[in-house]
């Protein structure tokens, strides 16, 4: 008797599902490398500054450069993944990341290191491409969305655990070896990924198996979106560096926003746009993409404020935890561990609550965690509790958003849809970091122990913005059709 579609027996015999665990296993290796990149450098930034002969403040340029590159590379790489195959673009982005990582190891000075750091930002497209690979692999299985969510949860769980491993490893080795050897270790890990992807991930042809017709490629759209994002991101960087009174900063931001108008018109008129704005406006996509933007404000923008608050001496500033660097590592570790728990339990919460409701509850957890910081910020126990709550919701969202975007997109646009969740998240983080830098502008006296201390009201503003953004995300997700996260979208000729 033939097993019905969707049954365990049918899934086991389905060639589209058979071997999925092996592919996910290979992709876990990639996410382990991603986690190492994201956790490895944080504890040794001061040592890197000493190695390059720069001030600690100059390290901020690294984050600015990588944010800009990350926002710019995702749309074209995600679209290329749909056109030529997601594995090919995953290999390309990994090769660029490996190149950037090796540049860091042997950089003779600040400028070269900055270039390498910017190139390393290509890793931001890894997770969206991996989700697209899994989503396409399970097409027609009857449980495509479920299998994609489960696989994404495993990948994000591995990512978060690797963040901790990376941070602990660099901290342990910084005094035991040279900076060149220390910085070469992440480069080795990324290089190994090239081999893993080449041999472990199947190459499924994309929309254009015979190659991209570069003559018909949407160069106009690519130029316009690059200009728009580049101007906005550059303006936000200038805001952080020169403050909100900078005329140049606001000219850049306004010019970038204005460029989106001709960009949208151009993309709407094309049959094969690099950024499918019609898809992004669909009922199943815009809530996911807007949520990614709002979520980026906290998951990317609030990291530095949380760290500086923990290090602030309460005897000097009247607030803060007076924590050592080791406790800040513990605080980050608790946050990341609970992110991993949130990711790993995503399949369970999705089954119990439904995929959309699981997303809503995750956003509410993030909102609750940041709201708890407002009254509860005086002790380490309170800080650890707050970060645990935030971590649970954040881990689930990191895993769920790309999967939800893939489920609400047609098969030939999964790479684009998943990639855009990272692009919008990056832009949200950049916007928030600029706003937070303004909120935390030093107001302490020019002399004495409280020189340059940020006001407590600034931190309260940061936490309030993060809580409100997460609450808005939960409300936005309620507007998403429940079916959008469960069933793949068929191709719609109305896009053309």
C-alpha positions in Angstrom: 0.0 0.0 0.0 1.4 3.4 -0.9 1.9 5.8 1.9 0.0 9.0 1.7 1.8 12.2 0.9 3.2 13.8 4.0 3.4 10.6 6.0 6.7 9.5 7.6 7.0 6.6 5.2 6.3 8.7 2.2 8.9 11.3 3.4 11.5 8.7 3.9 11.1 7.4 0.4 10.9 10.8 -1.2 14.2 11.6 -2.9 13.7 15.3 -2.2 13.9 14.6 1.5 16.2 11.7 1.6 19.7 13.0 2.4 18.3 16.3 3.8 20.0 15.6 7.2 23.3 15.2 5.5 23.0 18.5 3.6 21.9 20.3 6.8 24.9 18.7 8.5 27.2 20.2 5.9 25.5 23.6 6.2 25.9 23.4 10.0 29.7 23.5 9.4 29.1 26.8 7.5 27.1 28.3 10.3 29.7 27.2 12.8 32.2 29.3 10.8 29.7 32.1 10.8 29.3 32.0 14.5 33.1 32.0 15.0 33.3 35.1 12.8 30.6 36.8 14.9 32.0 35.9 18.3 35.8 35.6 17.8 36.8 39.3 17.4 34.7 41.0 20.1 36.9 40.1 23.1 40.1 41.1 21.3 39.2 44.4 19.7 41.5 46.3 22.0 44.3 44.0 21.2 43.6 44.4 17.4 43.7 48.2 18.0 47.1 47.9 19.6 48.3 45.6 16.9 47.4 48.2 14.2 48.5 51.2 16.2 45.1 52.8 16.3 42.8 54.1 19.1 39.9 52.0 20.4 37.5 54.6 18.9 38.9 53.9 15.4 37.5 50.3 15.7 34.1 51.8 15.1 35.1 52.2 11.5 35.2 48.4 11.1 31.5 48.1 12.1 30.6 51.0 9.8 32.3 49.5 6.8 30.9 46.0 7.3 27.4 47.3 7.8 27.5 49.2 4.5 28.9 46.2 2.6 26.4 43.8 4.2 23.5 46.0 3.2 24.7 46.4 -0.4 25.7 42.8 -1.2 22.6 41.0 -0.1 20.1 42.0 -2.8 22.4 41.2 -5.8 23.8 38.0 -4.3 20.3 36.8 -3.3 19.0 37.4 -6.8 21.9 35.7 -8.4 21.3 32.7 -6.2 17.8 32.4 -7.7 19.2 32.8 -11.2 22.3 30.6 -11.2 21.8 28.4 -8.2 22.1 29.0 -4.5 25.1 26.8 -4.1 27.2 28.7 -6.6 26.5 32.0 -4.9 27.1 30.4 -1.4 30.5 29.4 -2.7 31.2 32.9 -4.1 30.2 34.6 -0.9 32.3 32.2 1.1 35.3 32.7 -1.1 35.0 36.5 -0.7 34.6 36.1 3.1 37.7 33.8 3.2 39.7 36.4 1.2 38.6 39.1 3.7 39.5 36.9 6.6 43.0 36.2 5.3 43.5 39.9 4.6 42.9 40.5 8.3 45.5 38.0 9.3 48.3 39.7 7.3 47.1 43.3 7.1 50.1 45.7 7.5 48.0 48.6 8.7 44.6 50.1 9.4 43.5 50.7 5.8 44.2 47.2 4.6 42.5 45.8 7.7 39.4 47.9 7.0 39.2 46.6 3.5 39.5 43.0 4.8 36.8 43.6 7.4 34.5 45.1 4.8 35.0 42.0 2.5 34.3 39.7 5.4 30.8 41.2 5.5 29.8 38.9 2.6 29.0 36.2 5.2 25.7 38.0 5.9 24.1 36.2 3.0 25.1 32.7 4.1 22.0 31.8 6.3 19.4 33.1 3.8 21.1 31.1 1.0 21.2 28.0 3.2 17.5 28.4 4.0 16.7 28.8 0.3 18.7 25.6 -0.5 16.7 23.6 2.1 13.4 25.1 1.0 14.0 24.2 -2.6 15.3 20.7 -1.7 12.0 19.9 0.2 9.7 21.3 -2.5 6.7 18.9 -3.1 7.4 16.9 0.0 4.1 17.9 1.7 6.0 19.3 4.7 8.2 21.9 3.0 7.6 24.7 5.5 7.9 22.4 8.5 11.2 20.9 7.3 12.6 24.3 6.5 11.8 25.7 9.9 13.3 22.7 11.6 16.5 22.9 9.5 16.7 26.7 10.1 16.4 26.1 13.8 19.3 23.7 13.8 21.4 26.0 11.7 20.8 29.0 14.0 21.4 26.9 17.1 24.7 25.9 15.7 25.5 29.5 14.9 24.8 30.8 18.4 26.8 28.0 20.0 29.7 28.8 17.7 29.5 32.5 18.8 30.4 31.4 22.3 33.1 29.0 21.1 34.7 31.8 19.1 34.6 34.3 21.9 36.1 31.9 24.4 38.8 30.7 22.0 40.1 34.2 21.1 40.1 35.2 24.7 42.1 32.2 25.7 44.6 32.4 22.9 45.2 36.2 22.7 48.1 36.1 25.2 49.5 32.8 24.0 50.2 33.4 20.4 51.0 36.2 17.9 48.2 38.3 16.4 48.9 37.0 12.9 48.3 33.4 14.1 45.3 34.4 16.2 43.6 36.2 13.2 44.5 33.3 10.9 42.3 30.8 12.7 38.9 32.2 11.6 40.4 32.4 8.0 41.2 28.7 8.2 37.6 27.9 9.4 36.1 29.8 6.5 38.4 28.2 4.0 37.4 24.8 5.2 33.8 25.8 4.5 34.7 26.2 0.8 35.6 22.5 0.7 32.5 21.5 2.7 30.1 23.4 0.4 31.8 22.1 -2.8 31.5 18.5 -1.9 28.6 18.4 0.6 25.9 20.5 -1.0 24.2 19.5 -4.2 24.1 22.0 -7.1 20.5 22.6 -8.1 20.2 24.8 -11.3 18.6 28.2 -10.8 16.2 30.1 -12.9 18.8 30.5 -15.7 20.6 27.1 -15.8 22.5 28.1 -19.0 23.9 31.2 -17.4 22.7 34.7 -16.8 22.1 36.9 -19.8 24.2 39.8 -18.5 22.9 42.0 -21.3 19.4 41.7 -19.9 20.5 41.8 -16.3 18.9 44.5 -14.2 21.9 46.8 -14.1 19.7 49.8 -13.7 18.0 48.4 -10.6 21.3 47.3 -9.2 22.8 50.8 -9.6 19.8 52.5 -8.1 19.5 50.2 -5.0 23.2 50.4 -4.5 23.1 54.2 -4.6 20.0 54.4 -2.3 21.3 52.0 0.3 24.8 53.4 0.1 23.7 57.0 0.6 21.4 56.1 3.5 24.0 53.9 5.2 26.8 56.5 4.7 24.5 59.2 6.2 23.8 57.0 9.2 27.6 56.5 9.7 28.2 60.2 9.5 25.4 60.7 12.1 27.3 58.4 14.5 30.6 60.1 13.8 29.6 63.7 13.7 26.3 63.8 15.6 22.8 64.8 14.6 23.7 68.4 13.8 25.8 67.3 10.8 24.3 68.7 7.6 26.2 66.3 5.4 24.6 63.3 7.3 21.1 64.4 6.6 21.8 65.4 3.0 23.1 61.8 2.4 20.1 60.2 4.1 17.5 62.3 2.3 19.3 61.7 -1.0 19.2 58.0 -0.4 15.5 58.0 0.5 14.8 60.1 -2.6 16.6 57.6 -4.8 14.2 54.9 -3.7 11.4 56.6 -5.7 12.9 56.1 -9.2 14.2 52.7 -8.0 10.7 51.4 -7.2 9.3 52.7 -10.5 12.2 51.1 -12.4 11.7 47.7 -10.7 7.9 47.8 -11.1 8.4 48.2 -14.9 10.8 45.3 -15.3 9.8 41.7 -15.9 13.0 40.4 -14.1 13.8 43.0 -11.4 16.8 42.5 -9.1 14.6 43.5 -6.2 11.0 42.3 -6.7 9.2 45.2 -5.0 5.8 43.7 -6.0 6.7 40.5 -4.0 7.8 42.6 -1.1 4.4 44.4 -1.1 2.5 41.1 -0.9 0.6 40.1 2.2 2.9 37.3 3.1 6.2 39.3 2.6 5.9 42.8 3.9 5.1 41.8 7.5 8.2 39.5 7.5 10.5 42.1 6.0 9.2 44.9 8.2 9.6 42.7 11.3 13.2 42.0 10.2 13.8 45.8 10.0 12.3 46.3 13.5 14.1 43.3 15.0 17.4 44.5 13.6 17.1 47.6 15.7 17.6 45.6 18.9 19.6 42.5 17.8 22.2 44.7 16.0 21.8 48.2 17.4 21.6 47.5 21.2 24.7 45.4 21.6 27.2 48.2 22.4 24.8 50.1 24.7 24.2 46.9 26.7 27.9 46.3 27.0 28.8 49.9 28.1 25.9 50.0 30.6 27.2 46.8 32.2 30.8 48.2 32.4 29.7 51.6 33.9 30.7 52.0 37.6 27.6 52.8 39.7 29.7 54.6 42.3 30.8 57.1 39.7 27.8 57.5 37.4 25.0 56.6 39.8 23.9 53.7 37.6 25.4 50.6 35.9 26.6 47.3 37.0 30.3 48.0 37.5 31.0 44.7 35.7 34.4 43.4 34.6 35.1 42.4 31.1 34.7 38.7 32.1 31.2 39.4 33.4 30.2 41.1 30.2 31.4 37.9 28.4 29.1 36.0 30.8 26.2 38.3 30.0 26.7 37.8 26.3 27.1 34.1 26.9 23.8 33.8 28.7 22.1 35.8 25.9 23.6 33.6 23.2 22.8 30.4 25.0 19.1 31.4 25.3 19.2 32.4 21.6 20.2 28.9 20.8 17.4 27.5 23.0 14.9 29.8 21.3 16.1 28.6 17.9 16.2 24.9 18.8 12.7 25.0 20.3 11.2 26.9 17.3 9.8 23.7 15.7 8.1 22.8 19.0 6.6 26.3 19.5 5.5 26.4 15.8 3.7 23.1 16.2 2.0 24.1 19.4 1.1 27.7 18.4 1.3 27.7 14.7 4.1 29.3 12.7 2.7 32.8 12.7 1.8 32.8 16.4 5.2 31.5 17.2 6.7 34.5 15.5 4.4 36.8 17.3 5.2 35.3 20.7 9.0 35.6 19.9 8.6 39.3 19.2 6.7 39.8 22.4 9.4 38.0 24.3 12.0 40.5 22.9 9.7 43.4 23.8 9.2 42.0 27.3 12.9 41.5 27.9 13.8 45.1 26.9 10.8 46.5 28.9 12.2 44.7 32.0 15.4 46.7 31.7 13.4 49.9 32.5 12.6 49.0 36.1 15.1 46.2 36.6 18.7 47.3 35.9 20.4 47.5 39.3 21.8 44.0 39.8 23.6 41.4 37.8 20.7 38.9 38.5 18.3 41.3 36.9 20.5 41.8 33.9 21.0 38.1 33.4 17.2 37.5 33.6 16.5 40.3 31.1 19.0 39.0 28.6 17.7 35.4 28.9 14.2 36.6 28.0 15.5 38.7 25.1 17.6 35.7 23.9 14.7 33.3 23.8 12.7 35.6 21.5 15.7 36.7 19.4 16.9 33.2 18.7 13.5 32.1 17.4 13.2 35.2 15.2 16.7 34.7 13.7 15.7 31.2 12.7 12.0 31.9 11.8 12.2 35.0 9.6 14.2 33.5 6.7 12.0 30.4 6.8 8.8 32.5 6.8 10.1 34.6 3.9 10.8 31.5 1.9 7.4 30.0 2.6 5.7 33.2 1.4 7.7 33.4 -1.8 7.5 31.4 -5.1 10.2 28.8 -5.7 12.2 31.0 -8.1 12.4 33.9 -5.6 13.3 32.1 -2.3 16.9 33.3 -2.3 15.8 36.9 -2.8 13.1 36.7 -0.1 15.3 35.1 2.5 18.2 37.4 1.7 16.1 40.5 2.1 15.4 39.6 5.7 19.1 40.1 6.4 19.3 43.3 4.3 16.4 44.9 6.1 17.7 43.7 9.5 21.1 45.3 8.7 19.5 48.6 7.8 17.4 48.6 10.9 20.4 47.9 13.0 22.4 50.8 11.4 19.5 53.2 11.9 19.1 52.2 15.5 22.9 52.4 16.3 22.9 56.0 15.0 19.9 56.9 17.1 21.3 55.2 20.1 24.7 57.0 19.7 22.8 60.3 19.8 20.8 59.2 22.9 23.9 58.2 24.7 25.9 61.3 23.9 28.1 62.1 26.8 26.8 64.7 29.2 29.1 64.2 32.2 31.4 67.0 33.5 34.5 67.8 31.5 36.7 67.0 34.5 36.5 64.4 37.3 35.6 60.7 37.5 32.3 61.1 35.6 33.9 62.7 32.6 32.1 61.7 29.4 29.5 59.4 31.1 26.3 58.9 29.2 23.1 59.8 31.0 20.9 57.1 32.4 18.0 58.6 30.5 19.9 57.7 27.3 19.9 54.0 28.3 16.3 54.2 29.2 15.6 55.6 25.7 17.5 52.8 24.1 15.6 50.1 26.0 12.3 51.8 25.3 13.0 52.0 21.6 13.9 48.3 21.4 10.8 47.3 23.4 8.5 49.4 21.2 10.1 48.2 18.0 9.6 44.6 19.1 6.0 45.2 20.1 5.4 46.9 16.7 6.9 43.8 15.1 4.4 41.6 16.9 1.5 43.7 15.8 2.8 43.7 12.2 3.1 39.9 12.2 -0.5 39.7 13.2 -1.3 41.2 9.8 0.4 38.3 8.0 -2.0 35.6 6.7 -1.5 32.4 8.8 -1.4 30.4 5.5 1.6 32.5 4.3 4.0 30.6 6.5 2.7 27.2 5.7 2.2 26.9 1.9 4.6 27.8 -0.9 3.5 30.6 -3.2 2.9 29.8 -6.8 4.4 31.9 -9.5 2.2 34.9 -10.3 2.3 36.4 -13.8 1.0 39.6 -12.4 4.6 40.4 -11.1 5.7 40.9 -14.7 
